[in-house]
Amino acid sequence: MEEKRDNGFKIDDSIDLSHEVCPMTFVLTKLKLEALQQGQLLEVILPAGEPMRSVPISIKEEGHKILKVEKMGGMFKLIIEKS
């Protein structure tokens, strides 16, 4: 598997949730994070609006770190470090 990098971040896994709605955006993000080891990075693509408002809050409440948020048109890319 080719190593994916984003501005120096080594991305361990990614998920595109651009066509999902809440609460599935958080549920699917949480499932992906559960499959990672502590310190690994997950790239998540989220639609603007409710998913972008609620997922980061829920991720932080779970104890994970959001290392980067990037706006890409009507979408956002988050890089999350699993705690």
C-alpha positions in Angstrom: 0.0 0.0 0.0 1.3 3.4 -0.9 1.9 5.8 2.0 -0.3 8.8 1.9 0.9 12.1 3.2 -0.8 15.4 3.8 1.5 18.4 4.5 3.9 16.1 6.4 1.2 14.1 8.2 1.4 10.4 7.5 -2.2 9.3 7.0 -2.9 5.8 8.2 -6.5 5.5 7.0 -9.1 7.7 5.4 -12.9 7.8 5.0 -15.0 9.9 2.6 -18.3 10.8 4.3 -19.2 13.5 1.8 -22.5 11.8 1.0 -23.4 10.8 4.6 -25.6 12.6 7.1 -25.6 12.8 10.9 -25.5 10.7 13.0 -23.8 8.3 10.6 -20.9 10.7 10.0 -19.9 10.4 13.6 -20.7 6.7 13.8 -18.6 5.8 10.8 -15.7 8.1 12.0 -15.8 6.4 15.4 -15.7 2.9 13.8 -12.7 3.9 11.7 -10.9 5.3 14.7 -11.5 2.2 16.7 -9.6 0.2 14.1 -6.5 2.4 14.5 -3.7 2.2 17.0 -3.0 5.0 19.4 -1.1 7.8 17.6 -2.3 6.8 14.1 -3.9 9.4 11.8 -7.3 9.3 10.2 -8.3 11.6 7.3 -12.0 12.3 7.2 -13.9 14.2 4.4 -17.1 15.7 5.8 -19.9 17.9 4.2 -20.3 21.4 5.5 -23.2 22.1 7.9 -24.4 19.8 10.7 -21.7 17.0 10.2 -18.9 19.6 10.4 -20.4 21.2 13.5 -21.1 17.9 15.4 -18.3 15.5 14.4 -15.3 17.6 15.7 -17.1 18.2 19.0 -17.8 14.5 19.4 -14.3 13.5 18.4 -12.8 15.8 21.0 -15.2 14.5 23.6 -13.9 11.0 22.9 -10.4 12.3 23.7 -8.9 12.3 20.1 -7.0 15.3 18.6 -7.9 17.2 15.5 -4.6 18.1 13.9 -5.9 19.9 10.8 -9.1 21.2 9.3 -9.1 22.3 5.6 -12.0 23.7 3.7 -12.4 22.1 0.2 -15.3 23.8 -1.5 -18.5 22.5 0.2 -16.5 19.9 2.1 -14.0 19.8 4.9 -11.0 17.5 5.5 -10.0 16.7 9.0 -6.9 14.9 10.1 -7.5 13.2 13.5 -5.0 11.6 15.8 -6.3 8.6 17.7 -5.7 8.9 21.4 
